[in-house]
């Protein structure tokens, strides 16, 4: 009888032994790249799309005589042969960075298409054109809004009645 008990114990032990474990290895690779964010924000003028990188500033109808002398933060001033709608601090642009050693950035602006005949676009004392970019700030700091003044001068005689809108393209280049 003793033999049966011993065999039963041996059989139970053989069944309770776990199988050999299998393993797997996952190698994860990644490269961190510098990244930048550019946002346009409402200033003294209201922007549709404020807080994004594609906003619209609507002035509505502008004219030398009659009509509104102010619109969306812009004021009209008349000169000899022209009039100008301008806004100090019309809007701001902010550039943020991540994973970059760049201490600052250069900010440029350029019109998306040729300005209407007889109009002059000025952004913070820089005349804009569609043929070359104007440097607005050579060493702008990250994470702080850069306030920009905008003015549009319209000739009394050479600018035809109609739409004179344009697009201003901004470029922030890390230094």
Secondary structure by P-SEA (a helix, b strand, c coil): caaaaaaaaaaaaaaacccbbbbbbbbbbbbbbbbbbbbbbbccbbbccccccbbbbbbccccccccccccccbbbbbcccbbbbbbcccbbbbbbbccccccbbbbbbbbcccccccbbbbcccccccccccccccccccccbbbbbbbbbbbbccccccccbbbbbbbbbbcc
